[in-house]
Amino acid sequence: MKVVVFAGGDLGDFIQIEKYTKDAALVICADSGVRHAFRMNIIPDIIVGDMDSASVEDIKKIEALGIEKYTFSAEKDFTDTELALRLALKKGARQVVLFGGLGSRPDHSLANIFLMVLFKKQGMDVKLVGGNWEMSLIDNKKQFGGKKGDILSLIPITPEVTGIRTEGLYYPLIDETISMGPARGISNVFMGDSATVTIQSGLLLAIKLDGSKID
């Protein structure tokens, strides 16, 4: 099951991300993430969080629409985004698209990236999406759709990633090992409309960017 989660960070161009909302069985908003959903004319199924950053107008609209709400204390062990992802997993999600996961709070941004790892271990793939980029994890083999000139960066988030093999990218990797730290995998380039990355062990963070929107 595919679930869309709205967090309260930066969203980017609404038009660019609308395609990711298709076929979602459930839409969950983490606190002020509801504002993004409303601006995209999406009525969420569930709101989760301490509601300390949702506006008065948003709260009135939530109540008027009768949207299901799970309210928590501001003093808690989980961020609102993690609560939303935990709820998605409980509801049976196997794929989650997370909007607004990055923003002006680097601590929250980094935490949301590592939440991808946490839930990957529990059988749920979380993809972070912005206006001109998407971020996902590779633990085996993954194919990416795109177009010539798009960018794919590969960043180890385990001490090392072994047996990295790429197809369809300008700078090929053939059974190579990259350790956490060096920027070896940054800014590879699509040669056509698809690229494939395979690894033997470890975990790669893959960031795909629209090449036409990079200065």
TIRO-2110 file (N, C-alpha, C; in Angstrom, 1 decimal):
// TIRO-2110
0.8, -1.2, 0.0, N, 1, A
0.0, 0.0, 0.0, CA, 1, A
0.9, 1.2, 0.0, C, 1, A
0.5, 2.2, -0.8, N, 2, A
1.2, 3.5, -0.9, CA, 2, A
0.5, 4.6, 0.0, C, 2, A
1.3, 5.3, 0.8, N, 3, A
0.8, 6.3, 1.6, CA, 3, A
1.6, 7.6, 1.4, C, 3, A
0.9, 8.7, 1.3, N, 4, A
1.6, 10.0, 1.2, CA, 4, A
1.6, 10.7, 2.6, C, 4, A
2.7, 11.2, 3.0, N, 5, A
2.8, 11.9, 4.3, CA, 5, A
3.3, 13.3, 4.0, C, 5, A
2.7, 14.3, 4.5, N, 6, A
3.1, 15.7, 4.5, CA, 6, A
3.7, 16.1, 5.8, C, 6, A
5.0, 16.5, 5.8, N, 7, A
5.6, 17.1, 6.9, CA, 7, A
5.6, 18.7, 6.7, C, 7, A
6.2, 19.4, 7.7, N, 8, A
6.1, 20.9, 7.6, CA, 8, A
7.2, 21.6, 7.0, C, 8, A
8.2, 20.9, 6.4, N, 9, A
9.3, 21.5, 5.8, CA, 9, A
9.0, 22.1, 4.4, C, 9, A
10.1, 22.4, 3.7, N, 10, A
9.9, 23.0, 2.3, CA, 10, A
9.3, 22.0, 1.4, C, 10, A
8.4, 22.5, 0.5, N, 11, A
7.8, 21.6, -0.4, CA, 11, A
8.2, 21.8, -1.9, C, 11, A
8.6, 23.0, -2.3, N, 12, A
9.0, 23.3, -3.6, CA, 12, A
7.7, 23.5, -4.5, C, 12, A
7.9, 23.3, -5.8, N, 13, A
6.9, 23.5, -6.8, CA, 13, A
5.8, 22.4, -6.7, C, 13, A
4.6, 22.9, -6.4, N, 14, A
3.5, 21.9, -6.2, CA, 14, A
3.2, 21.1, -7.5, C, 14, A
3.3, 21.8, -8.6, N, 15, A
3.0, 21.1, -9.9, CA, 15, A
4.0, 20.0, -10.1, C, 15, A
5.3, 20.1, -9.7, N, 16, A
6.3, 19.1, -9.9, CA, 16, A
6.0, 17.8, -9.1, C, 16, A
5.3, 18.0, -8.0, N, 17, A
5.2, 16.9, -7.0, CA, 17, A
3.8, 16.2, -7.1, C, 17, A
2.9, 16.8, -7.8, N, 18, A
1.5, 16.3, -7.8, CA, 18, A
1.5, 14.8, -8.3, C, 18, A
2.4, 14.5, -9.2, N, 19, A
2.4, 13.1, -9.8, CA, 19, A
2.6, 12.1, -8.7, C, 19, A
3.3, 12.4, -7.6, N, 20, A
3.6, 11.5, -6.6, CA, 20, A
2.4, 11.1, -5.7, C, 20, A
1.4, 12.0, -5.8, N, 21, A
0.2, 11.7, -5.0, CA, 21, A
-0.8, 10.7, -5.6, C, 21, A
-0.6, 10.4, -6.9, N, 22, A
-1.5, 9.5, -7.5, CA, 22, A
-1.4, 8.1, -6.9, C, 22, A
-2.5, 7.4, -6.9, N, 23, A
-2.6, 6.0, -6.4, CA, 23, A
-2.3, 5.9, -4.9, C, 23, A
-2.3, 7.0, -4.2, N, 24, A
-2.1, 6.9, -2.7, CA, 24, A
-3.4, 6.4, -2.0, C, 24, A
-3.2, 5.3, -1.2, N, 25, A
-4.4, 4.8, -0.5, CA, 25, A
-4.7, 5.6, 0.7, C, 25, A
-3.8, 6.4, 1.2, N, 26, A
-4.0, 7.2, 2.4, CA, 26, A
-3.1, 8.4, 2.4, C, 26, A
-3.6, 9.5, 2.9, N, 27, A
-2.8, 10.8, 3.1, CA, 27, A
-2.8, 11.1, 4.6, C, 27, A
-1.6, 11.2, 5.1, N, 28, A
-1.4, 11.6, 6.5, CA, 28, A
-0.6, 12.9, 6.6, C, 28, A
-1.0, 13.8, 7.4, N, 29, A
-0.3, 15.0, 7.6, CA, 29, A
0.3, 15.1, 9.0, C, 29, A
1.6, 15.5, 9.1, N, 30, A
2.2, 15.7, 10.4, CA, 30, A
2.1, 17.2, 10.7, C, 30, A
1.2, 17.5, 11.7, N, 31, A
1.1, 18.9, 12.2, CA, 31, A
0.9, 19.9, 11.0, C, 31, A
1.8, 20.9, 10.9, N, 32, A
1.7, 21.9, 9.9, CA, 32, A
1.8, 21.4, 8.5, C, 32, A
2.2, 20.2, 8.3, N, 33, A
2.2, 19.6, 7.0, CA, 33, A
0.8, 19.7, 6.3, C, 33, A
-0.3, 19.8, 7.1, N, 34, A
-1.6, 19.9, 6.6, CA, 34, A
-1.8, 21.2, 5.7, C, 34, A
-1.0, 22.2, 6.0, N, 35, A
-1.0, 23.4, 5.2, CA, 35, A
-0.7, 23.1, 3.8, C, 35, A
0.4, 22.3, 3.6, N, 36, A
0.8, 21.9, 2.2, CA, 36, A
-0.3, 21.2, 1.5, C, 36, A
-0.9, 20.2, 2.2, N, 37, A
-2.0, 19.4, 1.6, CA, 37, A
-3.2, 20.3, 1.2, C, 37, A
-3.6, 21.3, 2.0, N, 38, A
-4.7, 22.2, 1.7, CA, 38, A
-4.3, 23.0, 0.5, C, 38, A
-3.1, 23.5, 0.4, N, 39, A
-2.7, 24.3, -0.7, CA, 39, A
-2.7, 23.6, -2.0, C, 39, A
-2.5, 22.2, -1.9, N, 40, A
-2.6, 21.4, -3.1, CA, 40, A
-4.0, 20.9, -3.4, C, 40, A
-5.0, 21.4, -2.6, N, 41, A
-6.4, 21.0, -2.7, CA, 41, A
-6.5, 19.5, -2.4, C, 41, A
-5.7, 19.0, -1.5, N, 42, A
-5.8, 17.6, -1.0, CA, 42, A
-6.4, 17.6, 0.4, C, 42, A
-7.4, 16.8, 0.6, N, 43, A
-8.0, 16.7, 1.9, CA, 43, A
-7.4, 15.4, 2.6, C, 43, A
-6.6, 15.6, 3.6, N, 44, A
-5.9, 14.4, 4.2, CA, 44, A
-6.9, 13.5, 4.9, C, 44, A
-6.5, 12.3, 5.1, N, 45, A
-7.3, 11.3, 5.9, CA, 45, A
-7.1, 11.4, 7.4, C, 45, A
-5.9, 11.7, 7.7, N, 46, A
-5.5, 11.8, 9.2, CA, 46, A
-4.5, 12.9, 9.4, C, 46, A
-4.6, 13.6, 10.6, N, 47, A
-3.7, 14.5, 11.0, CA, 47, A
-3.0, 14.0, 12.3, C, 47, A
-1.7, 14.1, 12.4, N, 48, A
-0.9, 13.6, 13.5, CA, 48, A
0.0, 14.6, 14.1, C, 48, A
0.1, 14.7, 15.4, N, 49, A
1.1, 15.6, 16.0, CA, 49, A
0.6, 16.3, 17.2, C, 49, A
1.5, 17.3, 17.7, N, 50, A
1.1, 18.0, 18.9, CA, 50, A
0.3, 19.3, 18.5, C, 50, A
0.2, 19.6, 17.2, N, 51, A
-0.5, 20.7, 16.7, CA, 51, A
0.0, 22.1, 17.2, C, 51, A
1.3, 22.1, 17.4, N, 52, A
1.8, 23.4, 17.9, CA, 52, A
2.2, 24.4, 16.8, C, 52, A
2.3, 23.9, 15.6, N, 53, A
2.7, 24.7, 14.5, CA, 53, A
1.6, 24.9, 13.4, C, 53, A
0.5, 24.1, 13.5, N, 54, A
-0.6, 24.3, 12.6, CA, 54, A
-1.3, 25.6, 12.9, C, 54, A
-1.7, 26.4, 11.9, N, 55, A
-2.4, 27.7, 12.1, CA, 55, A
-3.8, 27.5, 12.6, C, 55, A
-4.3, 28.6, 13.2, N, 56, A
-5.7, 28.6, 13.7, CA, 56, A
-6.7, 28.3, 12.5, C, 56, A
-6.4, 28.9, 11.4, N, 57, A
-7.2, 28.6, 10.2, CA, 57, A
-7.2, 27.1, 9.8, C, 57, A
-6.0, 26.6, 9.8, N, 58, A
-5.9, 25.1, 9.5, CA, 58, A
-6.7, 24.3, 10.4, C, 58, A
-6.5, 24.6, 11.7, N, 59, A
-7.2, 23.8, 12.7, CA, 59, A
-8.8, 23.9, 12.6, C, 59, A
-9.2, 25.1, 12.3, N, 60, A
-10.7, 25.3, 12.0, CA, 60, A
-11.1, 24.4, 10.8, C, 60, A
-10.3, 24.4, 9.8, N, 61, A
-10.6, 23.7, 8.6, CA, 61, A
-10.6, 22.2, 8.8, C, 61, A
-9.7, 21.7, 9.6, N, 62, A
-9.6, 20.3, 10.0, CA, 62, A
-10.9, 19.9, 10.7, C, 62, A
-11.3, 20.7, 11.6, N, 63, A
-12.5, 20.4, 12.4, CA, 63, A
-13.8, 20.5, 11.6, C, 63, A
-13.8, 21.5, 10.7, N, 64, A
-15.0, 21.6, 9.8, CA, 64, A
-15.1, 20.4, 8.8, C, 64, A
-14.0, 19.9, 8.4, N, 65, A
-14.0, 18.8, 7.5, CA, 65, A
-14.2, 17.4, 8.2, C, 65, A
-14.0, 17.4, 9.5, N, 66, A
-14.2, 16.2, 10.2, CA, 66, A
-13.0, 15.2, 10.0, C, 66, A
-11.8, 15.8, 9.8, N, 67, A
-10.7, 14.9, 9.5, CA, 67, A
-10.2, 14.2, 10.8, C, 67, A
-9.9, 12.9, 10.7, N, 68, A
-9.4, 12.2, 11.9, CA, 68, A
-8.1, 12.8, 12.4, C, 68, A
-8.0, 12.9, 13.7, N, 69, A
-6.9, 13.6, 14.3, CA, 69, A
-6.3, 12.8, 15.5, C, 69, A
-5.0, 12.6, 15.5, N, 70, A
-4.3, 12.0, 16.6, CA, 70, A
-3.4, 13.1, 17.2, C, 70, A
-3.8, 13.5, 18.4, N, 71, A
-3.1, 14.6, 19.1, CA, 71, A
-2.2, 14.1, 20.2, C, 71, A
-1.0, 14.6, 20.2, N, 72, A
0.0, 14.2, 21.2, CA, 72, A
0.6, 15.4, 22.0, C, 72, A
1.1, 15.2, 23.1, N, 73, A
1.8, 16.2, 23.9, CA, 73, A
3.0, 16.7, 23.2, C, 73, A
3.3, 18.0, 23.4, N, 74, A
4.5, 18.6, 22.8, CA, 74, A
5.8, 17.9, 23.4, C, 74, A
5.7, 17.4, 24.6, N, 75, A
6.8, 16.7, 25.3, CA, 75, A
6.7, 15.2, 25.0, C, 75, A
7.4, 14.8, 24.0, N, 76, A
7.3, 13.4, 23.5, CA, 76, A
8.6, 12.9, 23.0, C, 76, A
8.7, 11.6, 22.8, N, 77, A
10.0, 11.0, 22.3, CA, 77, A
10.1, 11.0, 20.8, C, 77, A
9.1, 11.3, 20.1, N, 78, A
9.1, 11.2, 18.6, CA, 78, A
8.7, 12.6, 18.0, C, 78, A
9.3, 12.9, 16.8, N, 79, A
8.9, 14.1, 16.1, CA, 79, A
7.5, 13.8, 15.5, C, 79, A
6.8, 14.8, 15.1, N, 80, A
5.5, 14.6, 14.4, CA, 80, A
5.7, 13.8, 13.1, C, 80, A
6.8, 14.0, 12.4, N, 81, A
7.0, 13.2, 11.2, CA, 81, A
7.2, 11.8, 11.5, C, 81, A
7.9, 11.5, 12.5, N, 82, A
8.1, 10.0, 12.9, CA, 82, A
6.8, 9.4, 13.3, C, 82, A
6.0, 10.2, 14.0, N, 83, A
4.6, 9.7, 14.4, CA, 83, A
3.8, 9.4, 13.2, C, 83, A
3.8, 10.2, 12.2, N, 84, A
3.1, 10.0, 11.0, CA, 84, A
3.6, 8.8, 10.2, C, 84, A
4.9, 8.6, 10.2, N, 85, A
5.4, 7.4, 9.5, CA, 85, A
5.1, 6.1, 10.3, C, 85, A
5.2, 6.2, 11.6, N, 86, A
4.8, 5.0, 12.4, CA, 86, A
3.3, 4.6, 12.2, C, 86, A
2.5, 5.7, 12.1, N, 87, A
1.1, 5.4, 11.8, CA, 87, A
0.9, 4.8, 10.4, C, 87, A
1.6, 5.3, 9.4, N, 88, A
1.6, 4.7, 8.1, CA, 88, A
2.0, 3.2, 8.1, C, 88, A
3.0, 2.9, 8.8, N, 89, A
3.4, 1.5, 9.0, CA, 89, A
2.4, 0.6, 9.6, C, 89, A
1.8, 1.2, 10.7, N, 90, A
0.7, 0.5, 11.4, CA, 90, A
-0.5, 0.2, 10.5, C, 90, A
-0.8, 1.2, 9.6, N, 91, A
-1.9, 1.0, 8.7, CA, 91, A
-1.6, 0.1, 7.5, C, 91, A
-0.4, -0.4, 7.4, N, 92, A
0.0, -1.4, 6.4, CA, 92, A
0.8, -0.9, 5.2, C, 92, A
1.3, 0.3, 5.3, N, 93, A
2.0, 0.9, 4.2, CA, 93, A
3.3, 0.2, 3.9, C, 93, A
3.6, 0.0, 2.7, N, 94, A
4.9, -0.6, 2.3, CA, 94, A
5.7, 0.5, 1.5, C, 94, A
5.0, 1.5, 1.0, N, 95, A
5.7, 2.6, 0.3, CA, 95, A
5.1, 3.9, 0.8, C, 95, A
6.0, 4.8, 1.2, N, 96, A
5.6, 6.1, 1.6, CA, 96, A
6.3, 7.2, 0.8, C, 96, A
5.6, 8.2, 0.4, N, 97, A
6.2, 9.4, -0.2, CA, 97, A
6.1, 10.5, 0.8, C, 97, A
7.2, 11.0, 1.2, N, 98, A
7.2, 12.1, 2.3, CA, 98, A
7.5, 13.4, 1.6, C, 98, A
6.6, 14.3, 1.7, N, 99, A
6.8, 15.7, 1.3, CA, 99, A
7.1, 16.6, 2.5, C, 99, A
7.9, 17.6, 2.2, N, 100, A
8.2, 18.5, 3.3, CA, 100, A
9.1, 18.0, 4.4, C, 100, A
10.0, 17.0, 4.0, N, 101, A
10.8, 16.3, 4.9, CA, 101, A
12.1, 17.1, 5.2, C, 101, A
12.5, 18.0, 4.3, N, 102, A
13.7, 18.9, 4.5, CA, 102, A
13.3, 20.3, 4.5, C, 102, A
14.1, 21.1, 5.2, N, 103, A
13.8, 22.5, 5.3, CA, 103, A
14.8, 23.3, 6.1, C, 103, A
14.4, 24.3, 6.8, N, 104, A
15.4, 25.2, 7.5, CA, 104, A
15.9, 24.7, 8.8, C, 104, A
15.4, 23.6, 9.2, N, 105, A
15.9, 22.9, 10.4, CA, 105, A
16.8, 21.8, 10.1, C, 105, A
18.1, 22.0, 10.0, N, 106, A
19.0, 20.9, 9.6, CA, 106, A
18.9, 19.6, 10.5, C, 106, A
18.5, 19.8, 11.8, N, 107, A
18.4, 18.7, 12.7, CA, 107, A
17.2, 17.8, 12.3, C, 107, A
16.1, 18.5, 12.0, N, 108, A
14.9, 17.7, 11.5, CA, 108, A
15.2, 17.1, 10.2, C, 108, A
15.8, 17.8, 9.3, N, 109, A
16.1, 17.3, 7.9, CA, 109, A
17.0, 16.0, 8.0, C, 109, A
18.0, 16.1, 8.8, N, 110, A
18.9, 14.9, 8.9, CA, 110, A
18.2, 13.8, 9.6, C, 110, A
17.4, 14.1, 10.6, N, 111, A
16.6, 13.0, 11.3, CA, 111, A
15.6, 12.4, 10.3, C, 111, A
15.0, 13.1, 9.4, N, 112, A
14.1, 12.5, 8.5, CA, 112, A
14.8, 11.6, 7.5, C, 112, A
16.0, 12.0, 7.1, N, 113, A
16.8, 11.1, 6.2, CA, 113, A
17.0, 9.8, 6.9, C, 113, A
17.4, 9.8, 8.2, N, 114, A
17.7, 8.6, 8.9, CA, 114, A
16.4, 7.8, 9.3, C, 114, A
15.3, 8.5, 9.3, N, 115, A
14.0, 7.8, 9.5, CA, 115, A
13.8, 6.8, 8.3, C, 115, A
14.3, 7.2, 7.1, N, 116, A
14.2, 6.3, 6.0, CA, 116, A
14.9, 5.0, 6.3, C, 116, A
16.0, 5.0, 7.0, N, 117, A
16.8, 3.8, 7.3, CA, 117, A
16.0, 3.0, 8.4, C, 117, A
15.5, 3.7, 9.4, N, 118, A
14.7, 3.0, 10.4, CA, 118, A
13.6, 2.2, 9.8, C, 118, A
12.8, 2.8, 9.0, N, 119, A
11.6, 2.2, 8.4, CA, 119, A
11.9, 1.2, 7.3, C, 119, A
13.1, 1.4, 6.7, N, 120, A
13.5, 0.4, 5.7, CA, 120, A
13.7, -1.0, 6.4, C, 120, A
14.3, -0.9, 7.6, N, 121, A
14.5, -2.1, 8.3, CA, 121, A
13.2, -2.8, 8.8, C, 121, A
12.1, -2.1, 8.7, N, 122, A
10.9, -2.6, 9.1, CA, 122, A
10.0, -2.9, 7.9, C, 122, A
10.6, -2.9, 6.7, N, 123, A
9.8, -3.3, 5.5, CA, 123, A
9.1, -2.2, 4.8, C, 123, A
9.3, -0.9, 5.2, N, 124, A
8.6, 0.2, 4.6, CA, 124, A
9.6, 1.1, 3.9, C, 124, A
9.4, 1.3, 2.6, N, 125, A
10.3, 2.2, 1.8, CA, 125, A
9.8, 3.6, 1.9, C, 125, A
10.6, 4.5, 2.3, N, 126, A
10.2, 5.9, 2.4, CA, 126, A
11.0, 6.7, 1.4, C, 126, A
10.3, 7.5, 0.6, N, 127, A
11.0, 8.3, -0.4, CA, 127, A
10.7, 9.8, -0.1, C, 127, A
11.8, 10.6, 0.1, N, 128, A
11.6, 12.0, 0.3, CA, 128, A
11.5, 12.7, -1.0, C, 128, A
10.6, 13.6, -1.2, N, 129, A
10.4, 14.3, -2.5, CA, 129, A
10.3, 15.8, -2.3, C, 129, A
11.0, 16.5, -3.2, N, 130, A
10.9, 18.0, -3.2, CA, 130, A
10.5, 18.4, -4.6, C, 130, A
10.6, 19.7, -4.9, N, 131, A
10.1, 20.2, -6.2, CA, 131, A
10.9, 19.7, -7.4, C, 131, A
12.2, 19.5, -7.3, N, 132, A
13.0, 19.0, -8.4, CA, 132, A
13.9, 17.9, -8.1, C, 132, A
13.5, 17.2, -7.0, N, 133, A
14.4, 16.1, -6.5, CA, 133, A
13.6, 15.0, -5.8, C, 133, A
14.2, 13.8, -5.7, N, 134, A
13.6, 12.7, -4.9, CA, 134, A
14.8, 12.0, -4.3, C, 134, A
14.6, 11.4, -3.1, N, 135, A
15.6, 10.8, -2.3, CA, 135, A
15.1, 9.4, -1.9, C, 135, A
15.9, 8.4, -2.1, N, 136, A
15.5, 7.0, -1.8, CA, 136, A
16.7, 6.2, -1.3, C, 136, A
16.5, 5.0, -0.8, N, 137, A
17.6, 4.2, -0.4, CA, 137, A
17.7, 3.0, -1.3, C, 137, A
19.0, 2.5, -1.5, N, 138, A
19.3, 1.3, -2.2, CA, 138, A
20.0, 0.3, -1.3, C, 138, A
19.4, -0.9, -1.2, N, 139, A
20.0, -1.9, -0.4, CA, 139, A
20.3, -3.2, -1.3, C, 139, A
19.9, -3.1, -2.6, N, 140, A
20.1, -4.2, -3.5, CA, 140, A
20.2, -3.7, -4.9, C, 140, A
19.1, -3.6, -5.6, N, 141, A
19.1, -3.1, -7.0, CA, 141, A
17.9, -2.1, -7.1, C, 141, A
18.1, -1.0, -7.9, N, 142, A
17.1, -0.1, -8.1, CA, 142, A
17.2, 0.6, -9.4, C, 142, A
16.1, 0.7, -10.1, N, 143, A
16.1, 1.4, -11.4, CA, 143, A
15.4, 2.7, -11.3, C, 143, A
16.0, 3.7, -12.0, N, 144, A
15.5, 5.1, -11.9, CA, 144, A
15.0, 5.5, -13.3, C, 144, A
13.9, 6.1, -13.4, N, 145, A
13.4, 6.7, -14.6, CA, 145, A
13.8, 8.2, -14.6, C, 145, A
14.1, 8.7, -15.7, N, 146, A
14.5, 10.1, -15.8, CA, 146, A
14.6, 10.6, -17.3, C, 146, A
15.5, 11.5, -17.5, N, 147, A
15.9, 11.9, -18.9, CA, 147, A
17.3, 12.3, -19.0, C, 147, A
17.8, 12.3, -20.2, N, 148, A
19.2, 12.6, -20.4, CA, 148, A
19.6, 14.0, -19.7, C, 148, A
20.6, 14.0, -18.9, N, 149, A
21.1, 15.2, -18.3, CA, 149, A
20.6, 15.3, -16.8, C, 149, A
19.7, 14.4, -16.4, N, 150, A
19.3, 14.4, -15.0, CA, 150, A
20.5, 13.9, -14.1, C, 150, A
20.5, 14.3, -12.9, N, 151, A
21.6, 14.0, -12.0, CA, 151, A
21.2, 12.9, -11.0, C, 151, A
22.1, 12.0, -10.7, N, 152, A
22.0, 10.9, -9.7, CA, 152, A
23.2, 10.9, -8.8, C, 152, A
23.0, 11.2, -7.5, N, 153, A
24.1, 11.2, -6.6, CA, 153, A
23.9, 10.0, -5.6, C, 153, A
25.0, 9.3, -5.4, N, 154, A
25.0, 8.1, -4.5, CA, 154, A
25.9, 8.3, -3.3, C, 154, A
25.3, 8.3, -2.1, N, 155, A
26.0, 8.6, -0.9, CA, 155, A
25.9, 7.5, 0.1, C, 155, A
27.0, 6.8, 0.4, N, 156, A
27.0, 5.7, 1.4, CA, 156, A
26.5, 6.3, 2.8, C, 156, A
25.6, 5.5, 3.4, N, 157, A
25.2, 5.9, 4.8, CA, 157, A
25.4, 4.7, 5.7, C, 157, A
26.2, 3.8, 5.3, N, 158, A
26.8, 2.7, 6.1, CA, 158, A
28.3, 2.9, 6.0, C, 158, A
29.1, 2.4, 6.9, N, 159, A
30.6, 2.6, 6.8, CA, 159, A
31.2, 2.4, 5.4, C, 159, A
30.7, 1.4, 4.7, N, 160, A
31.1, 1.2, 3.3, CA, 160, A
29.9, 0.5, 2.5, C, 160, A
29.9, 0.7, 1.2, N, 161, A
29.0, 0.0, 0.3, CA, 161, A
29.9, -0.7, -0.7, C, 161, A
29.6, -2.0, -0.9, N, 162, A
30.5, -2.8, -1.8, CA, 162, A
29.7, -3.2, -3.0, C, 162, A
30.5, -3.6, -4.0, N, 163, A
29.9, -4.1, -5.2, CA, 163, A
29.0, -3.2, -6.0, C, 163, A
29.3, -1.9, -6.0, N, 164, A
28.5, -0.9, -6.6, CA, 164, A
28.7, -1.0, -8.1, C, 164, A
27.5, -1.2, -8.8, N, 165, A
27.6, -1.3, -10.3, CA, 165, A
26.5, -0.4, -10.9, C, 165, A
26.8, 0.5, -11.8, N, 166, A
25.8, 1.4, -12.4, CA, 166, A
25.7, 1.1, -13.9, C, 166, A
24.5, 1.4, -14.4, N, 167, A
24.2, 1.3, -15.8, CA, 167, A
23.4, 2.6, -16.2, C, 167, A
23.7, 3.1, -17.4, N, 168, A
23.0, 4.3, -17.9, CA, 168, A
23.5, 5.6, -17.3, C, 168, A
24.6, 5.6, -16.7, N, 169, A
25.2, 6.9, -16.1, CA, 169, A
26.5, 7.2, -16.8, C, 169, A
26.8, 8.5, -16.9, N, 170, A
28.0, 8.9, -17.6, CA, 170, A
29.3, 8.4, -16.9, C, 170, A
29.4, 8.4, -15.6, N, 171, A
30.6, 7.9, -14.9, CA, 171, A
30.2, 6.5, -14.4, C, 171, A
30.7, 5.4, -15.0, N, 172, A
30.3, 4.1, -14.6, CA, 172, A
31.1, 3.7, -13.3, C, 172, A
30.4, 2.9, -12.5, N, 173, A
31.0, 2.2, -11.4, CA, 173, A
30.8, 0.7, -11.6, C, 173, A
31.9, 0.0, -11.5, N, 174, A
31.9, -1.4, -11.8, CA, 174, A
32.5, -2.2, -10.7, C, 174, A
31.6, -2.8, -9.9, N, 175, A
32.0, -3.6, -8.7, CA, 175, A
32.9, -2.8, -7.8, C, 175, A
32.6, -1.6, -7.5, N, 176, A
33.4, -0.7, -6.7, CA, 176, A
32.9, -0.6, -5.3, C, 176, A
33.8, -0.2, -4.4, N, 177, A
33.5, 0.0, -3.0, CA, 177, A
33.7, 1.5, -2.7, C, 177, A
32.7, 2.1, -2.0, N, 178, A
32.8, 3.5, -1.6, CA, 178, A
32.5, 3.6, -0.1, C, 178, A
33.4, 4.2, 0.6, N, 179, A
33.2, 4.4, 2.1, CA, 179, A
32.5, 5.6, 2.4, C, 179, A
31.9, 5.6, 3.6, N, 180, A
31.2, 6.8, 4.1, CA, 180, A
32.2, 7.9, 4.2, C, 180, A
31.9, 9.1, 3.7, N, 181, A
32.8, 10.3, 3.8, CA, 181, A
33.2, 10.9, 2.5, C, 181, A
34.0, 10.2, 1.7, N, 182, A
34.3, 10.8, 0.4, CA, 182, A
33.1, 11.0, -0.5, C, 182, A
33.2, 12.1, -1.4, N, 183, A
32.1, 12.5, -2.2, CA, 183, A
32.2, 11.9, -3.6, C, 183, A
32.7, 10.7, -3.7, N, 184, A
32.9, 10.0, -5.0, CA, 184, A
31.7, 9.8, -5.8, C, 184, A
30.5, 9.6, -5.1, N, 185, A
29.3, 9.3, -5.9, CA, 185, A
28.5, 10.5, -6.3, C, 185, A
28.9, 11.7, -6.0, N, 186, A
28.1, 12.9, -6.3, CA, 186, A
28.0, 13.2, -7.8, C, 186, A
26.9, 13.7, -8.2, N, 187, A
26.7, 14.3, -9.5, CA, 187, A
27.0, 13.4, -10.7, C, 187, A
26.5, 12.2, -10.7, N, 188, A
26.6, 11.4, -11.9, CA, 188, A
25.4, 11.8, -12.8, C, 188, A
25.5, 11.5, -14.1, N, 189, A
24.6, 12.1, -15.1, CA, 189, A
23.9, 11.0, -15.9, C, 189, A
22.6, 11.1, -16.1, N, 190, A
21.8, 10.2, -16.9, CA, 190, A
22.3, 10.3, -18.4, C, 190, A
22.5, 9.2, -19.0, N, 191, A
22.8, 9.2, -20.4, CA, 191, A
21.6, 9.0, -21.3, C, 191, A
20.5, 8.6, -20.7, N, 192, A
19.2, 8.4, -21.4, CA, 192, A
18.1, 8.6, -20.4, C, 192, A
17.0, 7.7, -20.6, N, 193, A
15.8, 7.9, -19.8, CA, 193, A
15.7, 6.9, -18.6, C, 193, A
16.8, 6.2, -18.4, N, 194, A
16.8, 5.3, -17.2, CA, 194, A
18.2, 5.1, -16.7, C, 194, A
18.3, 4.7, -15.5, N, 195, A
19.6, 4.3, -14.9, CA, 195, A
19.4, 3.2, -13.9, C, 195, A
20.3, 2.3, -13.7, N, 196, A
20.2, 1.2, -12.7, CA, 196, A
21.4, 1.2, -11.8, C, 196, A
21.2, 1.0, -10.5, N, 197, A
22.3, 0.9, -9.6, CA, 197, A
22.1, -0.4, -8.8, C, 197, A
23.1, -1.2, -8.7, N, 198, A
23.1, -2.5, -8.0, CA, 198, A
24.3, -2.4, -7.0, C, 198, A
24.0, -3.0, -5.8, N, 199, A
25.1, -3.1, -4.8, CA, 199, A
25.0, -4.5, -4.2, C, 199, A
26.2, -4.9, -3.6, N, 200, A
26.2, -6.2, -2.9, CA, 200, A
26.0, -6.1, -1.4, C, 200, A
26.5, -5.0, -0.8, N, 201, A
26.3, -4.9, 0.7, CA, 201, A
26.3, -3.4, 1.1, C, 201, A
25.7, -3.1, 2.2, N, 202, A
25.6, -1.7, 2.6, CA, 202, A
24.3, -1.0, 2.3, C, 202, A
24.3, 0.3, 2.4, N, 203, A
23.1, 1.1, 2.1, CA, 203, A
23.5, 2.4, 1.5, C, 203, A
22.9, 2.7, 0.3, N, 204, A
23.2, 3.9, -0.4, CA, 204, A
22.0, 4.8, -0.3, C, 204, A
22.3, 6.1, -0.1, N, 205, A
21.3, 7.1, -0.3, CA, 205, A
21.4, 7.7, -1.7, C, 205, A
20.3, 7.5, -2.4, N, 206, A
20.3, 8.0, -3.8, CA, 206, A
19.4, 9.2, -4.0, C, 206, A
20.0, 10.3, -4.5, N, 207, A
19.3, 11.5, -4.7, CA, 207, A
19.3, 11.8, -6.2, C, 207, A
18.1, 11.9, -6.8, N, 208, A
17.9, 12.1, -8.2, CA, 208, A
17.4, 13.5, -8.4, C, 208, A
18.0, 14.3, -9.2, N, 209, A
17.6, 15.7, -9.4, CA, 209, A
17.3, 16.0, -10.9, C, 209, A
16.3, 16.8, -11.1, N, 210, A
16.0, 17.2, -12.5, CA, 210, A
17.1, 18.1, -13.0, C, 210, A
17.8, 17.6, -14.0, N, 211, A
18.9, 18.3, -14.6, CA, 211, A
18.6, 19.7, -15.2, C, 211, A
17.3, 19.8, -15.7, N, 212, A
16.9, 21.0, -16.3, CA, 212, A
16.7, 22.2, -15.3, C, 212, A
16.6, 21.8, -14.0, N, 213, A
16.3, 22.8, -13.0, CA, 213, A
17.5, 23.1, -12.1, C, 213, A
18.6, 22.7, -12.6, N, 214, A
19.9, 23.0, -11.8, CA, 214, A
20.6, 24.1, -12.5, C, 214, A
21.0, 25.1, -11.7, N, 215, A
21.7, 26.2, -12.3, CA, 215, A
23.2, 25.8, -12.7, C, 215, A
END
